[in-house]
Amino acid sequence: MTNHVYKQIELTGSSTKSIEDAVSGAIERASKTLRNLNWFEITETRGHIENGKVAHWQVTLKVGMRLED
C-alpha cells in the first residue's frame, strides 16, 4: 500500500445563482489546469446585496489534491 501526500490550495468561486453553483464553478475551473483533485472543504461563505436581495455569492474552498508518485 502506498502512502499518499496531498497539497491544499484555496479557491474562491462566485455565482449569481447559488452557493452550490459557486462551488461547482470553482472546482470545474481548477480542474482544467490541476490534476488529482480529491476533496474540498468550504471555509467561508459571503454574499453581495443589491436592492435588498442577494445579488452574488462568494464561496472560499480548501481543495486537496494528491501529489503524483
N, C-alpha and C positions, 0 to 999 in steps of 0.2 A: 504494500500500500504506500502510495506516495503522499508526502506531506505537502500541502499547498500553501502558497504565500499570496496574500491579497493586498491590493493597493486601493485606497479610498480617494475619491475625488468629490468635489462639491459642485453641484449644478443648481441653477435656478431656472425653472420653466415658468412661462406665463401664458395666460389664456383669458379670453373674454367669456368663455363658455362655462368652465368649471375647474375645480381643483384637480379632478381626475385627468382632464384634458391637458392641464399644465404639466402634470407628472408625466403623462404619456409623451407629450411633445419633447420634453427634456430628454427622456430616455431614448426615444426614436432618433433624435438629432445626434446624441452622443454615440449611438451605436453605428453611425455612418463612418466614424473615424476611430473608434476604440473597439477592441476585441475583448471577449471573455467577460462581459458584464454579467454579474451573477445575482446581485441583490441591491435593494435600495432602502433607505430609511428617511422618512420625512422629518426634517429638523425644524422647519419654520414655515408658517403659512401667513401670507399677508394679502391685503386687498386694497383696491383703489375705489373710492366712492365718487360718483358724479350724480348730481341732482337727486340725492337721497337713495341711490341704488348702487349695487355692486357693479362696477364697470370693468374690473380687471382683477384676476387672481395671480398671485406670485407664490410659488412653492419652491422652497430650497430643500435639496435632497443630498444625502451622502450616498454615493454609489460605489459599490465594491466590485472590483474586477480581479480575477485570478491571473497572477503573473504566469507566463509561459515557462515551461521547464527548459 
